[in-house]
Amino acid sequence: MNRPNIVFIVSDDHGNWGMNCAGNKDLITPNLDRIAAEGIRFEHFFCASPVCSPARMSLFTGEIPSQHGVIDWLAEGHCNYDELDDELKENMKLDQPAWEYQWPKDQLSHANAIRFLDGHRTFTDALAENGYTCGISGKWHMGDAGHPQAGFTWWRTQAMGGDNYKYPVVLKDGSFTMLHDKYITRYITENALEFLDEQKNAENPFYLSVHYTAPHAPWGKEQHEKEVYERYDDCKFEATPNLPAHPWGQQYESEEQRLKIRRENLQGCYAAITSMDECIGQILDKLDEMGIRENTLVMFTGDNGMNMGHHGFFGKGNGTSPMNMYEESVQVPFLVSQPGTIPQGKVESEMFSHLDIYQTLMDYLGINEKFDKKLPGISFAPVLRGNDMKGQEHIVMMDEYGPVRMIRTKEWKYIHRYLKWEGMNELYHLTEDPTEAENLYGKPGYEQITEQLRKELFDWYAEHADERFDASTVQCNGNGQIAAIHPRLEKDSDMFR
């Protein structure tokens, strides 16, 4: 069987709203729009958890966080200290290092690599076993970024999750080093293009993960490319809500301060997206130049969603305390195209999730994968072939972030909180209240739908969660995970910041 090549582009903290083709006319994204025009744009696509590392683990394994045990973003476990180069070590030893070394010092100064993926099978494992050459360029953020794993043999990663855009810490020649005044989005793209060049005469198909850090914070003007940043100097930023501060989020000293921060955040975020879009265009052009575009499946998604003023805060699931499950936090962009094979210019309105990627790829490629674990995902390959799901689409969506869980139907959303946030639940009638402005939980007349959704949520997690890693029993606060949750430790402080 002549299986297609695959290029999977993953952005970082990117809401479903963050593309011109999705209706945001402030954003300049001609190449994301190009993928959508050449294929399918999914309107309602969900991450498994509204924060980086759990979402990425779920994307690659098809397991929910309460199965794989990574339930917060990874603040440590990225690499071993002896894998840092001398310049990094010397600067991180200083009491007051230069600003660009502060972030690495916080997360790498006592580094020990943790292989969070060990014992968990990924779709890239399956691809490698079926003849694919697997390469990655960019953010990993699933532990032990210094060594190839999960079927990858070509490995160009970053040390941490988020990082400075012009001073990132990357893996080069077997050690982690800081790049100086090198825009990370361009660097990730250069490596991706190098991988593609190496595949020109290859006999086997390839899989390439291009994992950008864009548009993750920081959004300061100094962090981004001047020419791209200035393209938004006159933007009014009318495509995102301009709302008062959320009571659970950052508060401001004055309205003037809020508006100033809003503009700075949006301009930096939009510049990061547009720079990334330009780089995606280079990758698409390279596939055209190689004459393999029609034999290459191109996918684009974000690891989790993002609020950029939506609901009155800037952030994802941990942009509020307690953590939230707003639509902008849990819905991500998903585009897929293979000209001549996948329908062009289609907008898919059914609900699907990162948890479906594994099964979908195996189905689409004709790989007979035997899943050892009970995975919750389904294959939406019929959609890619131009068919409908004929009743097989998801009826509900589930999401979790530590002791916060969500069930969402096409009409309703219920959010249940455990432990110290017990009782701070939410209920939204999405068809009548798509912006989730009115919490109906506890109001007269909504007892029956609340109980129905609560039972479905409890039953679903009872079926799928592994009791060893059940996130609802751990007081995760959204400040970062520093150790594996196995065997379960008695003190939360041993696993979380």
C-alpha positions in Angstrom: 0.0 0.0 0.0 1.3 3.5 -0.9 0.7 5.3 2.3 0.9 9.1 2.3 3.5 11.2 4.1 2.2 13.2 7.1 3.1 16.7 8.3 1.4 17.5 11.6 1.8 21.1 12.7 0.9 21.9 16.3 0.7 25.4 17.7 0.8 26.4 21.4 -2.0 28.0 23.3 -4.1 28.6 20.2 -7.8 29.0 20.4 -10.2 27.9 17.7 -11.0 31.5 17.0 -7.4 32.4 16.1 -7.5 32.1 12.3 -8.8 34.4 9.6 -10.6 31.5 8.0 -12.5 30.9 11.3 -13.9 34.4 11.2 -11.2 36.5 12.9 -10.8 39.2 10.3 -8.2 41.0 12.3 -5.7 38.1 11.9 -3.4 37.7 9.0 -3.2 33.9 8.4 -3.2 33.3 4.6 -1.4 29.9 4.9 -3.7 28.5 7.5 -6.5 29.7 5.4 -4.8 27.9 2.4 -4.9 24.6 4.3 -8.6 25.1 5.1 -9.4 25.9 1.5 -7.5 22.8 0.3 -9.2 20.6 2.8 -11.5 20.5 5.9 -11.8 23.0 8.7 -13.4 21.5 11.9 -15.6 24.0 13.7 -15.9 22.1 17.0 -12.6 20.4 17.8 -11.5 19.8 21.4 -8.3 19.2 23.4 -8.4 16.7 26.2 -7.2 19.2 28.8 -6.9 23.0 28.6 -3.2 23.1 29.3 0.0 22.1 27.4 1.5 18.8 28.7 -1.7 16.8 29.5 -3.2 17.9 26.1 0.0 16.8 24.2 0.2 13.5 26.0 -3.5 12.8 25.2 -3.0 13.9 21.6 -0.2 11.3 21.0 -1.5 8.4 23.2 -5.3 8.8 22.8 -5.5 8.4 26.6 -7.2 10.9 28.9 -5.0 12.6 31.6 -6.5 10.3 34.2 -5.1 7.4 32.2 -1.6 8.6 31.4 -1.0 10.5 34.6 0.2 13.9 33.3 -2.5 16.2 34.6 -0.7 19.6 34.6 1.9 21.4 32.5 5.3 20.0 33.2 7.4 22.4 35.2 10.3 20.0 35.6 11.5 16.7 34.2 12.6 18.2 30.9 16.2 17.0 30.7 19.2 16.1 32.8 21.4 18.8 34.2 24.6 17.4 32.7 23.0 17.8 29.2 23.1 21.6 29.5 26.1 23.3 27.9 28.7 25.2 30.0 27.3 28.7 29.1 23.9 27.8 30.4 25.3 26.2 33.6 27.5 29.2 34.4 24.8 31.8 33.9 22.2 29.8 35.9 24.6 29.7 38.8 24.5 33.5 39.2 22.3 35.0 41.9 21.0 37.5 39.4 21.6 36.2 35.9 20.6 38.2 32.8 16.8 38.2 32.1 17.0 35.7 29.3 18.5 33.1 31.8 15.8 33.5 34.4 13.3 31.1 32.8 15.8 28.3 32.2 17.2 28.8 35.8 13.7 28.3 37.2 13.1 25.0 35.4 16.5 23.6 34.5 18.9 24.5 37.4 18.2 21.1 39.1 17.1 19.2 36.1 16.5 15.5 36.0 14.8 14.0 33.0 11.5 12.1 33.5 10.2 9.9 30.7 6.5 10.4 31.3 5.6 8.6 28.0 7.3 5.3 29.1 4.6 2.6 29.2 2.3 4.5 26.9 1.9 3.7 23.2 1.7 6.6 20.8 0.4 6.8 17.2 4.0 7.6 16.2 5.1 4.3 17.7 2.6 2.6 15.3 3.8 4.7 12.4 7.4 3.8 12.9 6.6 0.1 13.2 4.8 0.4 9.8 7.7 1.9 7.9 7.5 5.6 8.6 10.6 7.7 9.3 9.4 10.0 12.2 11.0 13.4 12.8 10.2 16.3 15.1 11.2 19.9 15.2 10.2 22.1 18.1 8.4 21.9 21.4 8.1 18.5 23.1 7.0 19.2 26.7 6.3 15.5 27.6 9.5 14.9 29.6 13.0 13.9 28.7 13.4 16.3 25.7 17.0 15.2 25.2 16.4 11.8 23.8 14.4 10.3 20.9 11.3 8.3 21.9 7.8 7.4 20.8 9.0 6.1 17.4 11.0 9.3 16.5 14.5 8.9 15.1 15.0 12.5 13.8 15.0 14.7 16.9 15.3 18.5 17.2 13.6 19.6 20.3 13.5 22.4 22.9 14.3 22.0 26.5 11.2 23.4 28.1 7.6 24.1 27.3 7.2 27.9 27.0 10.4 29.9 26.4 11.7 33.3 25.2 11.1 33.7 21.5 14.6 35.1 20.7 16.6 33.3 23.4 15.2 29.7 23.5 17.0 26.7 24.9 17.3 24.0 22.2 19.0 20.7 21.7 22.1 20.9 19.4 24.7 18.3 18.9 23.7 16.3 22.0 23.4 19.2 24.5 21.0 22.0 25.3 22.2 25.5 24.4 20.6 28.9 24.3 20.2 30.5 21.0 20.9 34.2 21.0 18.7 36.7 19.1 17.3 33.8 17.0 13.5 33.8 16.6 12.4 30.4 17.6 9.5 30.1 15.1 12.0 30.5 12.2 14.5 28.1 13.8 11.8 25.4 14.2 10.9 25.9 10.5 14.5 25.7 9.3 14.9 22.3 11.0 11.6 21.1 9.6 12.7 22.1 6.1 16.0 20.3 6.7 14.1 17.1 7.6 12.1 17.4 4.4 15.2 17.9 2.3 16.6 14.7 3.8 13.5 12.8 2.6 13.8 13.7 -1.1 15.2 10.3 -2.1 13.9 8.2 0.7 12.0 5.0 0.0 9.9 5.1 3.1 7.1 7.5 3.8 7.8 10.1 6.5 5.9 11.6 9.4 7.0 15.1 10.6 5.8 16.9 13.7 6.4 20.6 13.6 5.7 21.9 17.1 5.7 25.7 17.4 5.8 27.6 20.7 3.7 30.3 19.0 1.5 31.9 20.1 2.3 31.1 23.7 3.3 34.0 25.9 5.5 36.1 26.2 3.8 38.7 24.0 6.1 41.7 24.7 7.1 43.8 21.7 10.7 43.0 22.2 10.0 39.2 21.9 8.7 39.3 18.3 9.7 40.2 14.8 9.6 44.0 14.3 8.1 44.0 10.8 5.4 41.5 11.7 4.6 43.1 15.0 4.2 46.5 13.3 1.6 45.1 10.8 -0.8 45.2 13.8 0.0 48.8 14.9 -3.3 50.1 13.5 -5.4 47.1 14.3 -8.4 47.9 16.5 -8.6 44.3 17.7 -12.4 44.2 17.4 -12.5 40.4 16.7 -11.9 39.5 20.4 -14.1 40.6 23.3 -13.2 43.7 25.3 -14.6 42.7 28.7 -14.0 43.7 32.4 -11.7 41.5 34.4 -13.0 38.1 35.3 -13.4 37.7 39.1 -11.3 34.6 39.1 -8.5 36.1 36.9 -6.0 38.9 36.9 -7.2 42.2 38.3 -6.1 45.6 37.2 -5.4 48.9 39.0 -7.4 50.9 36.5 -9.3 50.7 33.3 -6.5 52.4 31.5 -4.1 49.7 32.7 -6.5 46.9 31.5 -6.8 48.4 28.1 -3.0 48.9 27.8 -2.3 45.3 28.7 -5.1 44.1 26.5 -3.6 45.8 23.4 0.0 44.7 24.2 -1.1 41.0 24.7 -3.2 40.9 21.5 -0.6 42.6 19.4 2.1 40.2 20.5 -0.1 37.1 20.2 -1.3 38.1 16.7 2.3 38.8 15.6 3.3 35.4 16.9 0.5 33.7 14.9 1.3 35.6 11.7 5.0 34.8 11.9 4.1 31.1 12.4 1.7 31.4 9.4 4.5 32.6 7.2 6.6 29.7 8.3 3.8 27.2 7.6 3.7 28.7 4.1 7.3 27.8 3.6 6.6 24.2 4.6 3.7 24.0 2.2 5.8 25.5 -0.6 8.5 22.9 0.1 6.0 20.1 -0.3 4.9 21.6 -3.6 8.5 22.0 -4.7 9.3 18.4 -3.9 6.2 17.4 -5.9 4.7 15.4 -3.0 1.9 17.7 -1.8 -0.8 15.4 -3.1 0.8 12.5 -1.4 1.1 14.3 2.0 -1.5 14.6 4.6 -1.2 18.0 6.3 -2.8 18.5 9.7 -2.8 21.6 11.9 -4.1 22.0 15.4 -3.3 23.8 18.7 -2.4 21.8 21.8 -5.1 23.6 23.9 -7.3 26.6 23.6 -6.7 30.2 24.7 -8.6 33.2 26.0 -7.3 36.5 24.7 -9.7 38.8 26.5 -12.5 36.3 26.1 -14.5 36.1 29.4 -12.2 39.0 30.7 -8.9 37.2 31.1 -5.8 36.2 29.2 -4.9 32.5 29.6 -6.1 28.9 29.1 -7.5 26.5 31.7 -5.2 27.9 34.4 -5.9 31.5 33.5 -8.4 31.5 36.3 -8.5 30.0 39.8 -10.2 27.6 40.0 -9.3 26.4 36.6 -11.9 26.9 33.9 -13.4 25.0 31.0 -14.6 27.8 28.8 -15.1 27.1 25.1 -12.1 29.2 24.2 -10.0 27.1 26.6 -11.1 23.7 25.3 -11.7 24.3 21.6 -8.7 24.2 19.3 -8.2 24.7 15.5 -8.1 21.6 13.4 -7.4 21.7 9.7 -6.6 18.7 7.5 -5.9 18.5 3.8 -4.5 16.2 1.2 -5.4 17.6 -2.3 -7.0 15.0 -4.5 -8.0 12.8 -1.6 -9.7 14.9 1.1 -12.6 17.1 0.2 -11.7 20.7 -0.4 -13.2 23.8 1.2 -15.4 21.8 3.6 -16.4 23.0 7.1 -17.2 20.1 9.4 -19.7 21.0 12.2 -19.7 17.7 14.2 -17.7 17.5 17.5 -14.3 15.7 17.5 -11.3 15.7 19.7 -7.5 15.1 20.0 -8.5 11.8 21.6 -9.7 10.7 18.1 -6.4 11.4 16.3 -4.8 8.0 17.0 -7.8 5.9 15.7 -8.4 8.3 12.8 -4.8 8.0 11.5 -4.7 4.3 11.8 -8.0 4.0 9.9 -7.1 6.5 7.2 -3.7 4.8 6.6 -5.1 1.3 6.7 -3.0 0.2 9.7 -4.5 -2.6 11.7 -3.6 -1.3 15.2 -4.6 -3.4 18.2 -5.3 -1.1 21.1 -4.4 -2.7 24.4 -6.1 0.0 26.5 -9.7 1.1 26.4 -9.3 4.4 24.5 -12.3 6.8 24.4 -11.6 8.1 20.9 -13.3 7.2 17.6 -12.1 7.4 14.0 -13.4 10.3 12.0 -11.6 9.0 8.9 -15.0 8.7 7.1 -15.2 12.5 7.2 -11.7 12.7 5.5 -13.0 10.4 2.8 -16.0 12.6 2.1 -18.6 10.7 4.0 -20.6 11.4 7.1 -20.3 9.5 10.4 -23.8 8.0 10.1 -24.6 8.2 13.8 -21.0 7.4 14.9 -20.1 11.0 15.8 -19.6 12.0 19.4 -22.7 12.8 21.4 -20.7 14.3 24.3 -17.3 15.8 24.8 -15.3 15.4 28.0 -12.4 17.5 29.3 -10.4 17.5 32.5 -7.8 19.5 34.4 -7.0 18.1 37.7 -10.1 18.3 40.0 -12.1 20.0 37.3 -14.1 18.0 34.8 -16.4 19.0 31.9 -19.1 17.3 29.9 -20.4 19.0 26.8 -23.3 18.2 24.5 -24.3 20.2 21.4 -26.7 22.0 23.7 -25.4 21.9 27.2 -22.2 22.1 29.2 -21.7 21.0 32.8 -18.5 21.6 34.8 -18.0 19.7 38.0 -15.3 20.6 40.6 -13.8 18.4 43.3 -11.8 18.8 46.5 -11.3 22.4 47.7 -13.5 23.7 44.8 -16.3 21.4 45.5 -19.7 22.9 44.7 -18.2 25.7 42.5 -19.9 24.0 39.5 -21.3 25.5 36.3 -24.1 24.8 33.9 -24.5 26.6 30.5 -27.2 26.3 27.9 -24.9 26.8 24.9 -27.5 27.1 22.2 -29.1 30.0 24.0 -25.9 31.3 25.7 -22.9 30.6 23.4 -20.6 33.0 25.3 -21.3 31.2 28.6 -22.4 34.4 30.3 -25.0 33.0 32.6 -24.2 30.1 35.0 -27.5 28.2 35.5 -26.1 25.8 38.1 -28.3 25.7 41.2 -31.1 27.8 39.7 -34.7 26.5 39.8 -35.8 24.5 36.8 -32.4 23.1 35.9 -32.2 20.3 38.4 -33.0 17.5 36.0 -30.5 18.4 33.3 -27.8 19.0 35.9 -28.4 15.6 37.4 -28.5 13.9 34.0 -25.2 15.5 32.9 -23.5 14.8 36.3 -24.4 11.1 36.0 -23.1 10.9 32.5 -19.9 12.5 33.5 -19.4 10.3 36.6 -20.2 7.2 34.7 -17.8 8.1 31.8 -14.9 8.7 34.0 -15.6 5.6 36.1 -15.3 3.7 32.9 -12.2 5.3 31.5 -10.1 6.7 34.3 -7.2 4.6 35.8 -7.7 4.8 39.6 -3.9 5.1 40.0 -3.9 8.4 38.0 -7.4 9.7 38.7 -6.9 13.5 38.5 -10.0 14.3 40.4 -8.4 13.1 43.6 -5.3 15.4 43.4 -5.3 19.0 44.3 -3.7 20.3 41.2 -3.7 24.1 41.2 -2.4 24.8 37.7 1.1 25.8 38.8 2.9 22.9 37.2 3.7 19.2 37.7 7.2 18.2 38.8 7.0 14.4 39.2 5.2 11.3 37.8 2.1 10.3 39.7 3.1 6.6 40.2 3.1 5.2 42.7 0.6 7.8 44.1 2.3 9.9 46.7 0.5 11.1 49.8 1.4 14.8 49.6 0.4 16.9 46.6 3.5 19.0 47.1 5.6 16.0 46.1 4.1 16.1 42.6 3.0 19.7 42.0 4.3 23.3 42.4 
